[in-house]
Amino acid sequence: MAERRCTEVESAIDTLVTEFHKAANNRATVSSAGLTNLVSSQLSNRVKNSEDPTVMAALMKQLNIKDSEGITFQEFWGLIRQLATTEHEQSYKQKKPVECTCRLA
């Protein structure tokens, strides 16, 4: 039986989970430093100046993320949800489809 290939959406989900696990060193949570590294290396086109601690602190506050016990995947997903929603809304404001310049694969 032939192996089924992942769809683009399935691959995107796999990538998000894999990158979170890398940043968290395969733990259940990632540190704020790990999240900063993840955002600056993988989301630098969506989160400007992510290397700046004040930018990341403001972002974490906006998303109600507290680093006292580490940042969970669910909290990371809140960031992804916010970025995707913003991208979606901007595409409608332009009244034409937006051609994405990024590729997840």
N, C-alpha and C positions, 0 to 999 in steps of 0.2 A: 504494500500500500504506500502510495506516494505521500511524502511529508507535506502538510499544508503550510504555505507561507503566511506569515503575518501580514495583516493589512497595514496600511500606513498609520491608522489610528492605534492599532495594537502595538506597532513598533514604537510609536510616540510614548505610549504608556510604559512599555518596557524600558525605554530610555530614561524616563523620569524616575522610575523606581531604581534602576541601576545606578544612575548618577547620585541619587540620594544615598544609596547604600555605600557607594565609594566615599562620599563626603563624610559619612557617619562611621567609616571604618567598620562596616558591617554590624553596627550596633543599632538599637531601636531608635536612638535619637542622635541628632547632630549638634555640635556645639555652635555657638554664635560665630566663632572663627571659621568653622567648617562651612556654615551657611554662607558666610561672606565669600569664602573661596569658591563655593559652588555657584553663587550668583554672579560673581565677577568673571568666572571662567565660562559659564554656560548661558548666562542671561545678560551679558554686557550690552547688547543692542536694545534690550527692553528696560534695564535698570541702569540709568546713567550714573557715573561716578560711584559705582558700588564698592570700590576699594576704600572710599572715604567712610570712616567709622560713623560719622554723624549722619550720613545718608542711610546706612544700614540700621542705625539705631532708630531713626525716624520711621523707616519702613517697618521694622519690627513692632514699634509702638502702634503704628497705624493698623497693623494686622493683629494686635493684641497678643503678640508672641513674647513670652517671658522665657529667659534662658536659664532660669534657676535649676531646672532639672533636664535641660537639653530640649532641643526643638524636635517635635515629632514629625512624621511624614504628613500627618493630617494638617499640621500648621504650615508646613512647606506647601502642601496642596492649596491652602488658602492664598498663598502668593501666586501660584500658577493660575488659579481661578481668576484672581484679580487681573493679572497680565493678559490672560486670554479674553476676558470680558472687555477690557479696554481695547484690545486689538479688534474684536468683533464690532464694538460700537464705532470705532474710527472708520471701519470699512463702510458702514452705512452712512456716516456723515459725508463721506466723499461721493456717495451715490453711484459708485461703481465698484466692482470687485477689486480688491487689493491683491496684487501679486506679491506673495511673500518672497522675500529674498533669502530667508533662512531655510535650511533643510535639517530635519532632525536625524536623518539616517546617515 
